[in-house]
Amino acid sequence: MLELEGKTLLARAVDTLRSARGLQSEDGRVEVTICGERDALEGADRAILDRYPSCGPLGGIEAALNDLATRDDADWAFFIPVDMPLLSEALIEQLLAAWVIEFSKSESLGACLVEVEGRPQPLVSLIHRSALELVREALLAGRYKVVSVLQSIGACCALFDQELLSQDQATVSSSTPIRVVNSLGFQWASLIRIHLGVASEDAVQNECSFRECREQFINVNTEADLIKVATLLRHKGSNNQPEPLAR
């Protein structure tokens, strides 16, 4: 497995999840489970085999929700992909806080995901245990696209979009979520202004904040990706808050 700063991407993901206070139980624990076959857990608690192999990420989601259905200590499963090593516990906590607000407003919601500049990131998501049957039906029908399945469940979307931020920042306070219809027609989409919001007169700071957020969703699948991310971390003193990436 690829390594970054002396840690495998899996070990980094486990450490990030352990540090996210919003995921902790009352006793301060975060149970981290790997979806898929894995001998070396690298800090995770256990691994769950896919019950529907060769079906992509949706098979792992089904396995996790099926495991959740056998327990009575949790109703939600939070997912992140291993190949996003820049995801921070701070951003995870802010996503969870915003999603909790959305769920409190609509009992019909069964999932939340992220969209960054029009590109959905369905593997950064929070899914309720009640979604298990719809996920399983999709697998049996050969429908493996996670975004489509989350739409059928009834999902809200944390929407990161620089254009929307620029349009609204002068009139909406940084702590106020805005409701918009995103490109995929999800039931709700919230712009996470807690993270992106800055003084409207400080355009440079605003752009930097947006880029730092966007870069947390960079996928690392090749050695070239790894070099790019390692360079970002070196520029910021290896503190998981990278400099803006040239596009």
PyMOL commands that set and color helices and strands:
alter all, ss='L'
color gray80, all
select helices_A, chain A and resi 9-19+21-23+57-69+89-105+129-140+146-153+162-168+193-196+203-215+223-235
alter helices_A, ss='H'
color red, helices_A
select strands_A, chain A and resi 3-4+7-8+33-35+46-48+76-79+111-116+119-128+155-160+179-180+188-190
alter strands_A, ss='S'
color yellow, strands_A
deselect
rebuild
show_as cartoon
